[in-house]
Amino acid sequence: MFVPCSDEEEISFAGFTFVLPAISVGNVGQLAIDLLIHNLCLKRVGYFYDDCILPLVGNNPFDEPDCNDGSLVTSSEVFMCDQSKIVVLQLRAPLAKGCRQIFCDNIAKWVKKSEMKQTVLLTSSIASERSDSQIQNGPFRYLLSPKGKHLEKTFLDQYGWRCLEERHASSVVLVVKNEKQKESERNRDVFLSGGGYTKSFYHTCCRESLPLATFLVFCAEGDNIPEATILLYHLNIWMEFKRKKNSNKNCESNNLAKTLEVEWHEPPSWKNLYGTPRYSTIF
């Protein structure tokens, strides 16, 4: 359930693009969301209250390390930008055990109720679990729900991106009644080791006929700032949130080159990957 920061403010998300992270290996999606929030100066407009998300409170991650203003952050916060027409959910705590599907269902209901145009999930998968073809072709992949298949031509033909390769676990046996059902099940079978609730959310969007674009990178645990930058780099190529400074926004030619030259500034939260001092003002 979305809870606005102010009861007096009426907020409409109709027609917006919804971006959220998966809590996955290396926390790459969450790092990328912080990078997006900081560079677009997104405004915090509320919270997503859900019993599935473990409670958390701490220092404001966008304060500089030496700042001591006492502002707090919670486990799930919602940001938006009217100009870019995006809504962003940042998660800073894991989901409670056994609550993945409930959380995915709740997010899908909110997206439908808010009449958002499309959803983008930023996630990651364990690099050591890659197949041979995945090792040979870079760390980035995308995955589209059936309602998002119209983006295939743009991603594949225009940008040259690679869709996540189909891969069936040997222990899984698909029981089908006919060839049409077999094809449907085959298209929806994905292998995402370490992807958190990514696969559950993908299947939920397929079932609820929601347009979903999943952006993922293969990585290992550690300092995953490069992988987070890769995610936002690809997202910006597609959605053009930010272009090269002084570029002509009315000129449609060479848009891809302009997005490639964008400078991204690291958010203060990235300086705190190994913890921060405890400020007395939060108590």
C-alpha positions in Angstrom: 0.0 0.0 0.0 1.3 3.4 -1.0 1.4 6.0 1.8 2.1 9.6 0.7 4.4 11.8 2.8 1.7 14.4 3.1 -2.1 13.7 3.5 -2.8 17.1 1.8 -1.0 16.1 -1.5 -2.8 14.2 -4.2 -0.4 12.2 -6.3 -1.2 10.6 -9.6 1.1 8.0 -11.2 -1.0 7.4 -14.3 1.1 7.0 -17.4 4.4 6.9 -15.4 7.2 4.3 -15.8 7.7 2.4 -12.5 11.3 1.4 -11.7 12.2 -0.9 -8.8 15.1 -3.1 -7.7 15.2 -6.7 -6.8 17.0 -7.7 -3.7 19.5 -9.9 -5.4 23.2 -10.8 -5.5 25.5 -7.9 -4.8 22.5 -5.5 -4.2 23.1 -4.2 -7.7 19.6 -3.1 -8.3 19.5 -1.1 -5.1 22.8 0.6 -6.0 21.5 1.5 -9.4 18.3 3.0 -7.9 20.4 5.2 -5.6 22.4 6.4 -8.6 19.2 7.2 -10.5 17.6 9.0 -7.5 20.8 11.1 -6.9 21.4 12.1 -10.5 17.8 13.0 -11.4 17.2 14.7 -8.0 14.1 12.7 -7.5 11.6 13.9 -4.9 10.6 11.5 -2.1 6.8 11.4 -2.2 5.9 8.5 0.1 6.4 5.0 1.3 5.3 1.5 0.2 3.9 -0.1 3.4 3.9 -3.9 3.2 4.2 -6.5 6.0 6.4 -8.5 3.6 9.3 -5.9 3.9 11.4 -6.2 7.1 11.4 -2.9 9.1 14.5 -0.7 9.0 15.5 2.8 10.0 18.8 4.5 9.6 20.7 7.6 8.5 19.7 9.4 5.3 21.9 7.6 2.6 22.0 10.8 0.5 23.7 12.9 3.2 27.4 13.3 2.9 29.4 11.1 5.4 30.3 14.1 7.5 26.7 15.5 7.6 24.9 15.2 10.9 21.4 16.5 10.2 19.5 13.6 11.8 17.2 12.8 8.9 16.2 9.2 8.6 15.5 6.6 5.9 13.1 3.6 6.1 13.0 0.2 4.4 10.9 1.2 1.4 10.5 4.7 -0.1 8.9 6.0 -3.2 10.4 8.8 -5.4 9.1 10.5 -8.5 9.9 13.0 -11.2 7.2 14.7 -13.2 9.5 15.7 -16.0 10.9 12.2 -16.6 7.5 10.6 -15.8 9.0 8.0 -13.6 8.2 6.5 -10.2 10.9 4.8 -8.3 10.7 2.4 -5.4 13.8 1.9 -3.3 14.1 -1.1 -1.0 16.7 -1.1 1.8 15.7 -4.2 3.6 15.0 -7.8 2.5 11.6 -9.5 2.4 10.4 -11.7 5.2 10.8 -15.4 4.7 8.1 -17.0 2.6 6.7 -13.6 1.4 8.1 -13.3 -2.1 4.8 -14.1 -4.0 2.7 -12.0 -1.6 5.0 -9.0 -2.2 5.0 -9.5 -6.0 1.2 -9.7 -6.0 0.9 -6.5 -3.9 3.3 -4.6 -6.2 1.3 -5.8 -9.3 -2.0 -4.6 -7.7 -0.5 -1.2 -7.0 0.8 -0.8 -10.5 -2.6 -1.7 -11.9 -4.4 0.6 -9.5 -2.1 3.5 -10.2 -2.4 3.0 -14.0 1.3 3.1 -14.6 2.4 2.7 -18.2 5.2 0.1 -17.7 7.4 -1.5 -15.1 11.2 -1.9 -15.1 12.9 -4.3 -12.7 16.7 -3.9 -12.0 18.3 -7.1 -10.8 21.4 -9.4 -10.9 22.3 -13.0 -11.1 25.3 -15.1 -9.9 28.0 -14.9 -12.5 29.4 -18.4 -11.7 26.1 -19.9 -12.7 26.3 -18.7 -16.3 26.1 -21.0 -19.3 28.9 -20.9 -21.9 27.0 -18.6 -24.2 26.4 -16.2 -21.4 30.1 -16.0 -20.6 31.0 -15.1 -24.1 28.6 -12.1 -24.6 29.0 -9.6 -21.8 27.2 -9.3 -18.4 24.0 -7.5 -19.4 20.7 -9.1 -20.3 17.1 -8.2 -20.6 13.9 -10.1 -20.2 10.4 -9.0 -21.3 7.0 -10.2 -20.3 4.5 -11.0 -23.1 2.9 -7.5 -22.7 6.4 -6.0 -23.1 7.4 -7.9 -26.3 6.8 -4.8 -28.4 10.2 -3.6 -27.0 12.0 -6.5 -28.5 12.7 -4.8 -31.8 14.2 -1.7 -30.1 16.3 -3.7 -27.6 17.6 -6.3 -30.1 17.7 -4.6 -33.5 18.3 -1.0 -32.6 20.6 -1.4 -29.5 22.0 -4.8 -30.1 21.2 -6.1 -26.6 20.9 -9.8 -25.8 17.8 -11.3 -24.3 18.3 -13.6 -21.3 19.0 -17.1 -22.8 16.4 -19.8 -22.1 17.7 -22.4 -19.8 15.8 -25.3 -18.2 16.8 -26.9 -15.0 17.3 -30.6 -15.5 15.2 -31.4 -12.5 12.2 -29.6 -13.8 9.6 -31.5 -15.9 7.0 -29.5 -17.7 3.6 -31.3 -18.0 1.7 -29.9 -20.9 -1.6 -30.7 -22.6 -0.9 -29.4 -26.1 1.7 -27.6 -28.2 0.3 -24.1 -27.5 0.6 -24.6 -23.8 4.0 -26.1 -24.2 5.2 -23.0 -26.1 3.7 -20.7 -23.4 5.4 -22.6 -20.6 8.7 -22.7 -22.5 8.8 -18.9 -23.1 8.2 -18.3 -19.4 10.8 -20.6 -18.0 13.9 -18.6 -16.8 16.9 -19.4 -14.8 18.0 -16.7 -12.4 20.3 -17.9 -9.7 20.7 -15.3 -6.9 18.0 -13.1 -8.5 15.8 -12.8 -5.3 12.1 -12.3 -6.2 12.9 -11.5 -9.9 11.5 -14.8 -11.3 8.4 -14.6 -9.1 7.8 -11.0 -10.2 8.3 -11.9 -13.8 5.7 -14.7 -13.7 3.3 -12.4 -11.8 3.5 -9.7 -14.5 3.0 -12.4 -17.1 -0.1 -13.7 -15.3 -1.5 -10.2 -14.7 -0.7 -9.0 -18.3 1.6 -6.2 -17.1 4.3 -4.8 -19.4 7.6 -5.6 -17.7 11.2 -5.0 -18.8 13.8 -6.8 -16.6 17.4 -5.5 -16.8 20.0 -7.7 -15.2 23.7 -8.2 -14.9 25.8 -11.2 -14.0 28.0 -10.5 -11.0 29.5 -11.8 -7.8 29.3 -10.5 -4.2 31.6 -7.6 -3.5 31.9 -4.0 -4.6 29.3 -3.9 -7.4 29.4 -0.3 -8.3 30.5 -1.1 -11.9 27.5 -3.5 -12.4 25.1 -0.9 -11.0 26.5 1.6 -13.5 26.0 -0.8 -16.3 22.3 -1.2 -15.4 21.6 2.5 -15.3 23.7 3.0 -18.5 21.4 0.7 -20.4 18.3 2.1 -18.8 19.3 5.6 -19.8 20.0 4.6 -23.4 16.4 3.4 -23.7 14.5 6.0 -21.7 16.9 9.0 -22.1 16.5 10.3 -18.6 19.7 12.2 -19.0 21.6 13.4 -22.0 25.0 15.0 -22.5 25.2 18.5 -21.1 24.4 21.2 -23.7 23.0 18.7 -26.2 20.0 19.8 -28.3 17.0 18.0 -26.9 15.0 18.9 -30.0 17.4 17.1 -32.3 16.4 13.5 -32.8 19.6 12.4 -34.7 22.4 10.6 -32.9 20.4 10.3 -29.7 22.2 7.2 -28.7 25.6 8.9 -28.9 24.4 11.6 -26.6 23.2 9.2 -24.0 26.5 7.3 -24.1 28.4 10.5 -23.2 26.3 11.2 -20.1 28.2 11.8 -16.9 26.9 10.1 -13.8 27.8 11.4 -10.3 28.2 8.9 -7.5 25.6 9.3 -4.8 26.8 9.8 -1.2 25.4 6.4 -0.3 28.1 4.7 -2.4 30.7 6.1 0.0 29.0 4.1 2.8 29.2 0.6 1.3 31.3 -0.6 4.3 29.2 1.3 7.0 29.0 4.7 8.5 29.5 6.2 12.0 26.5 6.2 14.2 25.2 9.7 14.8 23.6 10.4 18.2 20.9 12.5 16.6 19.1 9.4 15.3 18.4 8.1 18.9 
